[in-house]
Amino acid sequence: MAVLRRVRDRVRPSVPTRVRVRGITPTQATLTWRAAHDNRAVVGYEVWRGGRRVVRVRGTRYVDRALKPGRTYRYVIRTLDAAGNRSRAGRALVVKTPPAPRPTPATPTTGPPSTAPGSTSGGTPPGTSIPPVTPARVMTQAMVDRLFWRAGFGPAEPERATWTGRPVADLVDFFLTSPQALDPAVPAPVTSTNARPIDPLVTREEGVIEWLDTMQRARNPLTERLAFFWHQHWAVSRNDGIPIEFVLTYRNRLRRFGDLAANPGASFRDLAIEMTTQDAAMSLFLTGYQNTKSKPNENYAREFMELFCLGVRDGAGNETYTQEDVTELARAFTGWRLNNTVGSPAFGTVSFSSPASTYHDTGSKTIFGQTANWAAIAGTPSGAPSAIDQVLTHPAHAPFLVRKLWSQFIVSPIPDATLASLVAAYTASGAYRLAPVVRGILSHPLIFESLDEPNMIKPPVVFLVGAQRALGAPMKGTYQRDALSNMQQIPYEPPNVAGWEGGLSWLNTNTTQARFDTVLRLLMLKHKPPPSPTSSTGFPGAAAIPDPPADETAAQAVATAYAACTSPWLADATRARLLGFAATHPVTTATNRVQRQYALRALILGGPDAQVM
Amino acid sequence: MTLPTSAPPPDGGAPNRCIPCEELELARVRDERPTQTLPLPVSALEGLPEGRDSGSLTRRRLLQGGVAGFAAVYGSRALGFEEIFEAAVAQAVPSSQNRLVVLYLAGGNDSLNCVLPGTAAPDLAAYRTARPTIWRRPNVASAAGAVGSRDIAGTSGRLAWANPLVSTAGGGDNGSAFGLDTLYGDGGDGPGSDLAFLPAADYTPSNFSHFDSSDYWFAGGLASLTTGWLGRWIDRNGSATNPLQAVSIDTALSKAIRTAVNPVCAIPSVSALGFTMNAGSYGMPPGAPSTANINTEMRELAAVTASADNTYLRRSRSTYGLAVDVAGSGATISGLANATEAYPTGGSAQTLSTKLQLTAKLLAAGLGTRIVTVHWGGFDTHGTQVATQDPQLRAVSAALGAFKADLTARGIEQNVTTLVFSEFGRRAGENGSLGTDHGAGGLMLLSGSAVRGGWAGEFPGCAPANLVGGNLQVTTDFRSVYQAVLSEWLGGDTTGVLPDGTPAPIVRAGGGSTLFK
């Protein structure tokens, strides 16, 4: 019987044919080819680009994602067999990536609005444009407006002038590194009777105005937006009889964690520690001070897990904690006492039970399956490990917090890859730093999604302060707080410990009327001077809208009103309808023409288009 | 300009609980917009006295008499105006369709502060130990800082009603001729005993989260679903063209009646003013003519279309449009009540009364309404419970009694059952703030002359040996109550309405497992 000698395979496989590009974008190309053949067996293909081997694949398809826009690439596919023989090179496929699309042109700030009824902006259909922005990209005015709305309370004209044409990264840097300062040009708020400047310690209304005033005048508004985010997150309501001094201290603490310029290392871990062991308002609101060894009270521990750090379920739908975990965490949190005695020098101080065993449960507790004599923070009492850290290291925490921060700024859900990278930045070195996460979110291309048709609702506080800034209206007395009450969001008074529901719930038939009514109030504050120097009605410094000329056209009326509202975004079809309204409004008397101005401004700033940013 | 919203609290005054507010949002459908807005003619709420033939049901004829309000319709397709009222009339068989009114108390109503150990209860001492400051003294009126209770008839002193639930004649302090005691009667099976109570109804394992628990109660099972249990019943037994078959008296739809296919609607109980610019309110001197046509213009702006995936802008525009539509409603709610019935008034009680008055009106109008949902909030009593919960208990008991009398006067009471529940109970022991924390085993009530009145679920007891982790044992699965309502009362096709399969029947104290006579 003849023995077959094993002959080494030296035969090359054939060249793949029909190498084609199936899909092309500025940064990726999909290549396909027809399968080749070999005397033994083909085991795969090599993709060569620009003379270098990129990858080896088994199938007849490859998506190359590492491309740059506006470039030319040469691809060669070579077949591979089991013995390592490669096919010859074959003819190269030349692929050109398109340039990155420009964002749609900026809305002109002045000038006659479109006269074509029902027209929409040409080019990209509304709601679909996401310019693939990298941080180096320069900003159009629409992009500047977008960042000032999402990270602030809307743009003022000087801010548009400063930032249009500059890179996104510069403005993000500004938000994260520019120190807190208030614009002195905006009039300071006064009380209802115009009698004196406001004092947050005196009445509820003044307490609210004090914060709104800072929001309106902040040169770097991100601090206030973040502070308010933390207020929604670590929700405390003064409706439960919490002293205003505690509330202001709480607010200032939150502001510290929102001021990423002054505190670039601001950490969620520190915030959690302060809320648990230092904050008088939180101690009172969630009855942490009543949580003692003999009478444990789970209120704070439950919310700590459910609302503040973990959420009930993780991304995969699994429960993150059990009732036992809540009970044991409550035991770990026992012993933090609050001095609530008015007049005492230590009023508002939270301190640990001394000796520890009087009020603190020093026994062993099991949290997430690990048993130790857990306490809130490490070493208090001596030898105790930190239960707060035990919660923060739970795998559900980082994604929970990153998602929540993301959805504060961006509507579309966070892409998986972005979530992973922000979680990594957040948890790096166990620091739970907030600045990298905020920077990553503000720099992400999705913050510019739907630029020509804004798609995020303005919460009442943002809407109010934004309208104040747009009109340059002052704050006074009870006006702002009443407006926020009708819109169902009063600072320091969230409806429950979960904060405000937000989203679609901001808009119902009552609150839409309230938003319109808010603009009317602001118009009054801006334009109704006091009838006499000592009068308590009207606002000192207000001036009536000047009488428009008798021959003012509808288009001119709309242009004047639009500019007075700081040229906000409006859909083209909305502009067309406003023009129609202006054209049919009576104009025979000066009163009529002034009324037309008021009505246009109210419709522009208080209508449906003004509720999105 | 006044708006129908909660007034801001006075300076430094007592904390003002925001009752009709975000706490109720958990029960509302928030991720779906109405398909259309349906004007409700005044004559429809009057029962269409001018006729129910196709000639009288035209849009022009019906709207001639004025509009009483607007319904936000949720359905899979837009329906024609006349199509709707023809279907409504066709569905309204004059006799005996059984109707269900669902009253949801939002926040986790403390059941142990409603039905508690009575004078002869073996666990009275344990109850007192668990609630040293807020316990209710048996068989006394409330006085001098101590709150009282009255024994429930037919329980041999084992159980008592909290005083605020009991009528004046019964020795309670709800300030009304009606109370749970008058509805309950002697607790036997016979006529006059028209209230059944289940002291610890809930699901296990208990979750204690407002958000999850309320979702489960509305879904009818232990999952968050996109349809409600009553919505599923409507999909199987209801009309494809009559949104008035199931109504939420609210600004948005209740999750309980959310359907997959058939139309349902939400009717807010308060009329609104729309968008007006009265001179003097915005900077024009008073006396200047009011700016005309702001509502009209706002309707125009609301009609601009937005892209399909821009949920918020679409919502903004459609809500502005709805606000214009709701404005200028003709008949005010005060004209809808049967004037003889003494519903409780004042403060937050008025909200509940208004909703129940509109419910009675709708049920009597013969428009095919089978299910009505009413939500009322403010029961999450973590602190100073007696001050906050007792006034609400007064309002609920008085309103339920007035509602029954109202329905009787309209001649429809025998076909209406009211189901009252909350998303969980509260812990047996008080916390350190004179309140209670989330717990298990809430109180369920069924009220109506068709209900087999009495003690319909085991009382778990509050001795430490009977508690589970400090919470009341759950002695009734809420799904069993739903099942009884479906099979004994609503009837029809109930297959698959409850997602977790057929639950065990309830076990009554006096024996038997039915809830209806």
Boltz contact constraints between the chains, C-beta under 6 A:
constraints:
  - contact:
      token1: [A, 126]
      token2: [B, 307]
      max_distance: 6.0
  - contact:
      token1: [A, 127]
      token2: [B, 307]
      max_distance: 6.0
  - contact:
      token1: [A, 127]
      token2: [B, 309]
      max_distance: 6.0
  - contact:
      token1: [A, 127]
      token2: [B, 310]
      max_distance: 6.0
  - contact:
      token1: [A, 203]
      token2: [B, 11]
      max_distance: 6.0
  - contact:
      token1: [A, 204]
      token2: [B, 11]
      max_distance: 6.0
  - contact:
      token1: [A, 239]
      token2: [B, 15]
      max_distance: 6.0
  - contact:
      token1: [A, 241]
      token2: [B, 15]
      max_distance: 6.0
  - contact:
      token1: [A, 287]
      token2: [B, 433]
      max_distance: 6.0
  - contact:
      token1: [A, 290]
      token2: [B, 432]
      max_distance: 6.0
  - contact:
      token1: [A, 295]
      token2: [B, 432]
      max_distance: 6.0
  - contact:
      token1: [A, 297]
      token2: [B, 431]
      max_distance: 6.0
  - contact:
      token1: [A, 297]
      token2: [B, 432]
      max_distance: 6.0
  - contact:
      token1: [A, 312]
      token2: [B, 209]
      max_distance: 6.0
  - contact:
      token1: [A, 453]
      token2: [B, 310]
      max_distance: 6.0
  - contact:
      token1: [A, 455]
      token2: [B, 310]
      max_distance: 6.0
  - contact:
      token1: [A, 455]
      token2: [B, 312]
      max_distance: 6.0
  - contact:
      token1: [A, 457]
      token2: [B, 312]
      max_distance: 6.0
  - contact:
      token1: [A, 482]
      token2: [B, 8]
      max_distance: 6.0
  - contact:
      token1: [A, 485]
      token2: [B, 8]
      max_distance: 6.0
  - contact:
      token1: [A, 486]
      token2: [B, 3]
      max_distance: 6.0
  - contact:
      token1: [A, 486]
      token2: [B, 5]
      max_distance: 6.0
  - contact:
      token1: [A, 495]
      token2: [B, 18]
      max_distance: 6.0
  - contact:
      token1: [A, 495]
      token2: [B, 21]
      max_distance: 6.0
  - contact:
      token1: [A, 495]
      token2: [B, 22]
      max_distance: 6.0
  - contact:
      token1: [A, 495]
      token2: [B, 23]
      max_distance: 6.0
  - contact:
      token1: [A, 496]
      token2: [B, 23]
      max_distance: 6.0
  - contact:
      token1: [A, 501]
      token2: [B, 22]
      max_distance: 6.0
  - contact:
      token1: [A, 501]
      token2: [B, 25]
      max_distance: 6.0
  - contact:
      token1: [A, 504]
      token2: [B, 30]
      max_distance: 6.0
  - contact:
      token1: [A, 504]
      token2: [B, 315]
      max_distance: 6.0
  - contact:
      token1: [A, 505]
      token2: [B, 25]
      max_distance: 6.0
  - contact:
      token1: [A, 505]
      token2: [B, 30]
      max_distance: 6.0
  - contact:
      token1: [A, 507]
      token2: [B, 315]
      max_distance: 6.0
  - contact:
      token1: [A, 507]
      token2: [B, 316]
      max_distance: 6.0
  - contact:
      token1: [A, 507]
      token2: [B, 319]
      max_distance: 6.0
  - contact:
      token1: [A, 508]
      token2: [B, 251]
      max_distance: 6.0
  - contact:
      token1: [A, 509]
      token2: [B, 272]
      max_distance: 6.0
  - contact:
      token1: [A, 509]
      token2: [B, 322]
      max_distance: 6.0
  - contact:
      token1: [A, 509]
      token2: [B, 323]
      max_distance: 6.0
  - contact:
      token1: [A, 509]
      token2: [B, 326]
      max_distance: 6.0
  - contact:
      token1: [A, 510]
      token2: [B, 5]
      max_distance: 6.0
  - contact:
      token1: [A, 512]
      token2: [B, 319]
      max_distance: 6.0
  - contact:
      token1: [A, 512]
      token2: [B, 320]
      max_distance: 6.0
  - contact:
      token1: [A, 512]
      token2: [B, 323]
      max_distance: 6.0
  - contact:
      token1: [A, 513]
      token2: [B, 3]
      max_distance: 6.0
  - contact:
      token1: [A, 513]
      token2: [B, 323]
      max_distance: 6.0
  - contact:
      token1: [A, 516]
      token2: [B, 275]
      max_distance: 6.0
  - contact:
      token1: [A, 520]
      token2: [B, 281]
      max_distance: 6.0
  - contact:
      token1: [A, 520]
      token2: [B, 282]
      max_distance: 6.0
  - contact:
      token1: [A, 523]
      token2: [B, 282]
      max_distance: 6.0
  - contact:
      token1: [A, 523]
      token2: [B, 283]
      max_distance: 6.0
  - contact:
      token1: [A, 524]
      token2: [B, 282]
      max_distance: 6.0
  - contact:
      token1: [A, 524]
      token2: [B, 283]
      max_distance: 6.0
  - contact:
      token1: [A, 527]
      token2: [B, 283]
      max_distance: 6.0
  - contact:
      token1: [A, 528]
      token2: [B, 283]
      max_distance: 6.0
  - contact:
      token1: [A, 571]
      token2: [B, 304]
      max_distance: 6.0
  - contact:
      token1: [A, 573]
      token2: [B, 304]
      max_distance: 6.0
  - contact:
      token1: [A, 574]
      token2: [B, 301]
      max_distance: 6.0
  - contact:
      token1: [A, 574]
      token2: [B, 304]
      max_distance: 6.0
  - contact:
      token1: [A, 577]
      token2: [B, 300]
      max_distance: 6.0
  - contact:
      token1: [A, 577]
      token2: [B, 301]
      max_distance: 6.0
  - contact:
      token1: [A, 581]
      token2: [B, 297]
      max_distance: 6.0
  - contact:
      token1: [A, 591]
      token2: [B, 288]
      max_distance: 6.0
  - contact:
      token1: [A, 595]
      token2: [B, 291]
      max_distance: 6.0
  - contact:
      token1: [A, 598]
      token2: [B, 282]
      max_distance: 6.0
  - contact:
      token1: [A, 599]
      token2: [B, 291]
      max_distance: 6.0
  - contact:
      token1: [A, 607]
      token2: [B, 301]
      max_distance: 6.0
  - contact:
      token1: [A, 608]
      token2: [B, 301]
      max_distance: 6.0
  - contact:
      token1: [A, 608]
      token2: [B, 302]
      max_distance: 6.0
  - contact:
      token1: [A, 608]
      token2: [B, 316]
      max_distance: 6.0
  - contact:
      token1: [A, 608]
      token2: [B, 317]
      max_distance: 6.0
  - contact:
      token1: [A, 608]
      token2: [B, 320]
      max_distance: 6.0
  - contact:
      token1: [A, 611]
      token2: [B, 316]
      max_distance: 6.0
  - contact:
      token1: [A, 612]
      token2: [B, 312]
      max_distance: 6.0
  - contact:
      token1: [A, 612]
      token2: [B, 313]
      max_distance: 6.0
